[in-house]
Amino acid sequence: MISSRGRGTALFWGFVLLFFQQSSNHFLDALVVPLSAAKPAQSLMGVSLPKVFLDKNGIDGTESDFLDIGAELSSGSSGNGKTMVVFGTHAGDFNTIEYMQKIRASLPELQSKGGIDRIFIVVNGEPNQCKIIASLLDFYAQQHEKRFFGSRSPIVVGSDRRGGKKIRRQQRLPPDDDSLSPFVKQFCSGIGIGPPWMTLPAVLPGYFGDPNGRREWIEESLKQGQPSGRWPKILELDKEDQKNILANKFDDAPLGVGDWGRRPFELATLRLQSLIGIQIKHWSELKPVDDRCLTQYGGCTVVEKGGNAVYSWVDRGLCDVPDMHDILEVLSAEQA
């Protein structure tokens, strides 16, 4: 079911989007996973989360569909390919959305250049939220034979089945300080106040631009969101085939700025689309099942066959999500 590298049109590309409901009784007993560990397969051994197969026709699966992440990383894929594990936040969070947007836009290169043939995405939330966010970001549109998302219904998920082990990530502001509402912590983090202090360095470049930056994933995400009615509209799309971009308003930026790799306000515009068209519009459907999930960050790791990490990243702020091309550069260096 999972493809090896280089099998062309016969490959099966999988995303395992693992949704698990954060139980308030066991939340603080969660397993802390060190993403930078040399052996993440060992750190994640025994962390078993329900999964289902999700395609454009909906969710399907049985109660026996579980994924032991550590065991999967130890056994490796069917070939010599690598596995990316993304620890997202709740379904309506900026970081989860941008992880998914970046992966969607860079998927062919992650496979062909990075040798990644499996991607597991862990997100805090209920299974219907998985279906909603996948639909909103149009994960089905990619030309691959099957995609995998998880998990099952909250009745079946029951993360407590494994003794209360859950994946707990770095928190925004003091995680165990109950005197502050999670919404207050989230607001402070959103305006750059409080550790780990990397929200503003991640957000401000979206306004300033970068002459040497990359915008492929931004344009791809704008192209996906605009036909869905997300505002503001920046692209002129071919009426006959909306996959074709005829013009981008940022191309006309003055003083040569239109030739920059990433133009000022271009990324900020995409994030505004996500804020209005996804987070605000669908908040009641995507909001975390436990308010404490508001204050979590995520991260990602790429693991080679055998379980060794060849790349690790820990989010340190809102929108502090790695660029997929930076990951590819590290993986290329490892292969060399």
KELUM-134494 format. One record per residue (C-alpha): residue number from 1; z, x negated, y negated. Coordinates in steps of 0.05 Angstrom, whole numbers, m for minus. Example, Ala and Ser with C-alpha at 12.3 -4.5 7.8 and 13.67 -1.06 7.14 Angstrom:
BEGIN
+-----+--------+--------+--------+
! pos !     zz !     xx !     yy !
+-----+--------+--------+--------+
!   1 !    156 !   m246 !     90 !
!   2 !    143 !   m273 !     21 !
+-----+--------+--------+--------+
END
This chain:
BEGIN
+-----+--------+--------+--------+
! pos !     zz !     xx !     yy !
+-----+--------+--------+--------+
!   1 !      0 !      0 !      0 !
!   2 !     11 !    m58 !    m46 !
!   3 !    m49 !   m102 !    m59 !
!   4 !    m58 !   m176 !    m55 !
!   5 !    m92 !   m215 !   m110 !
!   6 !   m167 !   m215 !   m111 !
!   7 !   m183 !   m154 !    m69 !
!   8 !   m226 !   m123 !   m123 !
!   9 !   m234 !    m48 !   m124 !
!  10 !   m196 !    m41 !    m59 !
!  11 !   m130 !    m62 !    m90 !
!  12 !    m73 !    m14 !    m99 !
!  13 !    m36 !    m26 !   m164 !
!  14 !     35 !     m4 !   m163 !
!  15 !     86 !     11 !   m215 !
!  16 !    153 !     30 !   m188 !
!  17 !    188 !     67 !   m244 !
!  18 !    259 !     74 !   m218 !
!  19 !    299 !    127 !   m251 !
!  20 !    373 !    132 !   m237 !
!  21 !    423 !    179 !   m270 !
!  22 !    482 !    143 !   m303 !
!  23 !    544 !    175 !   m275 !
!  24 !    600 !    176 !   m326 !
!  25 !    650 !    166 !   m270 !
!  26 !    619 !    100 !   m247 !
!  27 !    582 !     75 !   m308 !
!  28 !    633 !     22 !   m325 !
!  29 !    635 !     m3 !   m253 !
!  30 !    562 !    m22 !   m257 !
!  31 !    533 !    m85 !   m228 !
!  32 !    518 !   m138 !   m280 !
!  33 !    451 !   m170 !   m263 !
!  34 !    440 !   m241 !   m290 !
!  35 !    365 !   m241 !   m305 !
!  36 !    365 !   m315 !   m317 !
!  37 !    392 !   m330 !   m248 !
!  38 !    351 !   m378 !   m206 !
!  39 !    353 !   m327 !   m149 !
!  40 !    347 !   m257 !   m177 !
!  41 !    331 !   m233 !   m107 !
!  42 !    402 !   m251 !    m87 !
!  43 !    432 !   m220 !   m150 !
!  44 !    396 !   m155 !   m137 !
!  45 !    407 !   m153 !    m62 !
!  46 !    434 !    m86 !    m41 !
!  47 !    414 !    m52 !   m106 !
!  48 !    377 !      6 !    m74 !
!  49 !    347 !     60 !   m118 !
!  50 !    308 !    122 !    m98 !
!  51 !    234 !    122 !   m111 !
!  52 !    177 !    170 !   m107 !
!  53 !    102 !    166 !   m113 !
!  54 !     78 !    194 !   m178 !
!  55 !      6 !    207 !   m197 !
!  56 !    m29 !    255 !   m244 !
!  57 !    m16 !    311 !   m194 !
!  58 !     59 !    303 !   m201 !
!  59 !    117 !    277 !   m160 !
!  60 !    116 !    272 !    m85 !
!  61 !    162 !    237 !    m37 !
!  62 !    219 !    244 !     13 !
!  63 !    292 !    228 !     13 !
!  64 !    278 !    165 !     54 !
!  65 !    239 !    134 !     m4 !
!  66 !    286 !     80 !    m28 !
!  67 !    274 !     12 !    m56 !
!  68 !    322 !    m46 !    m45 !
!  69 !    299 !    m90 !   m103 !
!  70 !    332 !   m152 !    m76 !
!  71 !    303 !   m144 !     m7 !
!  72 !    234 !   m131 !    m36 !
!  73 !    238 !   m193 !    m79 !
!  74 !    261 !   m235 !    m20 !
!  75 !    206 !   m211 !     26 !
!  76 !    152 !   m218 !    m27 !
!  77 !     87 !   m179 !    m31 !
!  78 !     33 !   m176 !     21 !
!  79 !      3 !   m241 !     m5 !
!  80 !     26 !   m297 !    m50 !
!  81 !     29 !   m253 !   m111 !
!  82 !     88 !   m248 !   m158 !
!  83 !    132 !   m188 !   m174 !
!  84 !    152 !   m167 !   m244 !
!  85 !    217 !   m128 !   m251 !
!  86 !    228 !    m93 !   m318 !
!  87 !    297 !    m68 !   m334 !
!  88 !    282 !    m15 !   m385 !
!  89 !    331 !     27 !   m425 !
!  90 !    330 !    103 !   m429 !
!  91 !    263 !    139 !   m427 !
!  92 !    261 !    154 !   m502 !
!  93 !    280 !     84 !   m525 !
!  94 !    233 !     38 !   m565 !
!  95 !    242 !    m18 !   m515 !
!  96 !    222 !     24 !   m454 !
!  97 !    163 !     52 !   m491 !
!  98 !    138 !    m17 !   m513 !
!  99 !    148 !    m47 !   m445 !
! 100 !    104 !      7 !   m416 !
! 101 !     52 !      3 !   m472 !
! 102 !     46 !    m72 !   m465 !
! 103 !     41 !    m70 !   m389 !
! 104 !    m10 !    m14 !   m392 !
! 105 !    m54 !    m54 !   m440 !
! 106 !    m46 !   m120 !   m404 !
! 107 !    m46 !    m98 !   m331 !
! 108 !   m114 !   m129 !   m311 !
! 109 !    m94 !   m196 !   m340 !
! 110 !    m25 !   m195 !   m309 !
! 111 !    m59 !   m186 !   m242 !
! 112 !   m118 !   m233 !   m249 !
! 113 !    m88 !   m289 !   m291 !
! 114 !    m14 !   m282 !   m276 !
! 115 !    m19 !   m267 !   m202 !
! 116 !     28 !   m207 !   m210 !
! 117 !     12 !   m154 !   m158 !
! 118 !     75 !   m112 !   m163 !
! 119 !    113 !    m85 !   m222 !
! 120 !    179 !    m49 !   m215 !
! 121 !    205 !    m13 !   m277 !
! 122 !    277 !     10 !   m278 !
! 123 !    294 !     63 !   m329 !
! 124 !    358 !    101 !   m343 !
! 125 !    344 !    175 !   m335 !
! 126 !    326 !    233 !   m292 !
! 127 !    261 !    238 !   m251 !
! 128 !    230 !    291 !   m295 !
! 129 !    237 !    242 !   m353 !
! 130 !    196 !    192 !   m312 !
! 131 !    141 !    243 !   m306 !
! 132 !    143 !    260 !   m380 !
! 133 !    141 !    188 !   m406 !
! 134 !     87 !    169 !   m357 !
! 135 !     45 !    228 !   m380 !
! 136 !     58 !    214 !   m454 !
! 137 !     36 !    142 !   m446 !
! 138 !    m22 !    161 !   m401 !
! 139 !     m6 !    114 !   m345 !
! 140 !    m52 !    155 !   m300 !
! 141 !   m114 !    138 !   m341 !
! 142 !   m119 !     66 !   m317 !
! 143 !   m172 !     55 !   m264 !
! 144 !   m128 !     39 !   m204 !
! 145 !   m124 !     77 !   m139 !
! 146 !    m50 !     92 !   m140 !
! 147 !     11 !     81 !   m183 !
! 148 !     83 !     85 !   m161 !
! 149 !    138 !    113 !   m202 !
! 150 !    210 !    132 !   m184 !
! 151 !    254 !    164 !   m174 !
! 152 !    268 !    231 !   m142 !
! 153 !    308 !    290 !   m167 !
! 154 !    378 !    277 !   m195 !
! 155 !    407 !    312 !   m134 !
! 156 !    376 !    260 !    m88 !
! 157 !    382 !    200 !   m134 !
! 158 !    458 !    196 !   m128 !
! 159 !    466 !    124 !   m147 !
! 160 !    538 !    128 !   m123 !
! 161 !    513 !    128 !    m52 !
! 162 !    516 !     52 !    m54 !
! 163 !    588 !     49 !    m76 !
! 164 !    576 !     58 !   m151 !
! 165 !    530 !     m2 !   m158 !
! 166 !    484 !      6 !   m217 !
! 167 !    448 !    m42 !   m261 !
! 168 !    485 !    m54 !   m326 !
! 169 !    451 !    m90 !   m383 !
! 170 !    472 !   m124 !   m447 !
! 171 !    500 !    m74 !   m496 !
! 172 !    488 !    m63 !   m570 !
! 173 !    554 !    m76 !   m606 !
! 174 !    620 !    m75 !   m568 !
! 175 !    604 !    m36 !   m504 !
! 176 !    675 !    m19 !   m486 !
! 177 !    697 !      1 !   m556 !
! 178 !    703 !     77 !   m550 !
! 179 !    726 !     84 !   m622 !
! 180 !    653 !     80 !   m644 !
! 181 !    604 !    134 !   m623 !
! 182 !    543 !    107 !   m585 !
! 183 !    501 !    140 !   m639 !
! 184 !    536 !     99 !   m692 !
! 185 !    525 !     35 !   m651 !
! 186 !    452 !     54 !   m643 !
! 187 !    444 !     66 !   m718 !
! 188 !    476 !     m1 !   m735 !
! 189 !    432 !    m36 !   m685 !
! 190 !    371 !     m1 !   m712 !
! 191 !    383 !    m28 !   m782 !
! 192 !    399 !    m98 !   m756 !
! 193 !    474 !    m97 !   m761 !
! 194 !    513 !   m125 !   m703 !
! 195 !    501 !   m172 !   m644 !
! 196 !    458 !   m197 !   m614 !
! 197 !    424 !   m195 !   m683 !
! 198 !    351 !   m197 !   m661 !
! 199 !    328 !   m127 !   m682 !
! 200 !    304 !   m148 !   m751 !
! 201 !    267 !   m210 !   m726 !
! 202 !    231 !   m164 !   m677 !
! 203 !    218 !   m107 !   m725 !
! 204 !    199 !   m142 !   m790 !
! 205 !    136 !   m177 !   m763 !
! 206 !    109 !   m107 !   m752 !
! 207 !    107 !   m100 !   m828 !
! 208 !     89 !   m171 !   m847 !
! 209 !     35 !   m184 !   m796 !
! 210 !     16 !   m250 !   m766 !
! 211 !    m49 !   m288 !   m777 !
! 212 !    m43 !   m317 !   m707 !
! 213 !    m15 !   m255 !   m674 !
! 214 !    m48 !   m211 !   m622 !
! 215 !    m65 !   m138 !   m630 !
! 216 !   m100 !   m119 !   m565 !
! 217 !    m41 !    m80 !   m538 !
! 218 !    m30 !    m48 !   m606 !
! 219 !   m101 !    m22 !   m612 !
! 220 !   m100 !      1 !   m539 !
! 221 !    m36 !     39 !   m552 !
! 222 !    m62 !     69 !   m617 !
! 223 !   m125 !     89 !   m580 !
! 224 !    m84 !    123 !   m526 !
! 225 !    m38 !    159 !   m575 !
! 226 !    m86 !    183 !   m628 !
! 227 !   m124 !    233 !   m585 !
! 228 !    m57 !    262 !   m566 !
! 229 !    m46 !    281 !   m639 !
! 230 !      2 !    225 !   m658 !
! 231 !      5 !    210 !   m732 !
! 232 !    m16 !    170 !   m771 !
! 233 !    m88 !    164 !   m749 !
! 234 !   m115 !     94 !   m760 !
! 235 !   m174 !     88 !   m714 !
! 236 !   m243 !    118 !   m717 !
! 237 !   m260 !    135 !   m645 !
! 238 !   m327 !    151 !   m615 !
! 239 !   m332 !    227 !   m610 !
! 240 !   m373 !    220 !   m546 !
! 241 !   m325 !    171 !   m514 !
! 242 !   m257 !    164 !   m545 !
! 243 !   m245 !    100 !   m506 !
! 244 !   m291 !     65 !   m556 !
! 245 !   m263 !     44 !   m623 !
! 246 !   m315 !     47 !   m678 !
! 247 !   m269 !     24 !   m735 !
! 248 !   m197 !      7 !   m751 !
! 249 !   m172 !     19 !   m822 !
! 250 !   m135 !    m47 !   m820 !
! 251 !   m202 !    m82 !   m813 !
! 252 !   m213 !    m68 !   m887 !
! 253 !   m148 !   m100 !   m911 !
! 254 !   m161 !   m143 !   m973 !
! 255 !   m156 !   m218 !   m985 !
! 256 !   m179 !   m235 !   m915 !
! 257 !   m118 !   m202 !   m883 !
! 258 !   m165 !   m157 !   m844 !
! 259 !   m184 !   m219 !   m803 !
! 260 !   m113 !   m234 !   m783 !
! 261 !    m94 !   m230 !   m710 !
! 262 !    m43 !   m177 !   m726 !
! 263 !    m49 !   m145 !   m795 !
! 264 !     10 !   m124 !   m838 !
! 265 !     37 !    m54 !   m821 !
! 266 !     m8 !    m50 !   m759 !
! 267 !     48 !    m55 !   m708 !
! 268 !     94 !    m15 !   m754 !
! 269 !     43 !     41 !   m753 !
! 270 !     43 !     43 !   m677 !
! 271 !    119 !     45 !   m677 !
! 272 !    117 !    102 !   m728 !
! 273 !     71 !    139 !   m680 !
! 274 !    120 !    127 !   m623 !
! 275 !    179 !    148 !   m666 !
! 276 !    148 !    214 !   m689 !
! 277 !    102 !    231 !   m632 !
! 278 !    146 !    211 !   m574 !
! 279 !    219 !    199 !   m592 !
! 280 !    230 !    254 !   m642 !
! 281 !    182 !    305 !   m614 !
! 282 !    206 !    297 !   m543 !
! 283 !    278 !    277 !   m554 !
! 284 !    308 !    336 !   m518 !
! 285 !    267 !    317 !   m457 !
! 286 !    275 !    242 !   m460 !
! 287 !    346 !    232 !   m487 !
! 288 !    394 !    193 !   m442 !
! 289 !    435 !    231 !   m391 !
! 290 !    495 !    190 !   m414 !
! 291 !    502 !    175 !   m488 !
! 292 !    527 !    105 !   m471 !
! 293 !    456 !     89 !   m448 !
! 294 !    437 !     91 !   m522 !
! 295 !    470 !     24 !   m531 !
! 296 !    439 !    m14 !   m474 !
! 297 !    385 !    m68 !   m476 !
! 298 !    340 !    m88 !   m420 !
! 299 !    299 !   m147 !   m399 !
! 300 !    249 !   m170 !   m347 !
! 301 !    237 !   m224 !   m296 !
! 302 !    178 !   m248 !   m256 !
! 303 !    194 !   m271 !   m185 !
! 304 !    150 !   m310 !   m139 !
! 305 !    148 !   m301 !    m64 !
! 306 !    214 !   m324 !    m36 !
! 307 !    255 !   m295 !    m92 !
! 308 !    255 !   m351 !   m144 !
! 309 !    249 !   m331 !   m217 !
! 310 !    190 !   m363 !   m254 !
! 311 !    202 !   m324 !   m318 !
! 312 !    262 !   m287 !   m347 !
! 313 !    275 !   m250 !   m411 !
! 314 !    335 !   m212 !   m439 !
! 315 !    324 !   m163 !   m496 !
! 316 !    366 !   m181 !   m556 !
! 317 !    349 !   m123 !   m603 !
! 318 !    308 !    m61 !   m613 !
! 319 !    234 !    m77 !   m601 !
! 320 !    253 !   m146 !   m577 !
! 321 !    205 !   m141 !   m518 !
! 322 !    164 !   m201 !   m495 !
! 323 !     90 !   m206 !   m507 !
! 324 !     53 !   m203 !   m441 !
! 325 !      8 !   m261 !   m462 !
! 326 !     70 !   m304 !   m473 !
! 327 !     90 !   m288 !   m402 !
! 328 !     20 !   m306 !   m378 !
! 329 !     24 !   m374 !   m413 !
! 330 !     89 !   m389 !   m376 !
! 331 !     60 !   m367 !   m310 !
! 332 !     m3 !   m408 !   m322 !
! 333 !     39 !   m470 !   m335 !
! 334 !     77 !   m457 !   m271 !
! 335 !     13 !   m452 !   m231 !
! 336 !    m13 !   m516 !   m262 !
+-----+--------+--------+--------+
END
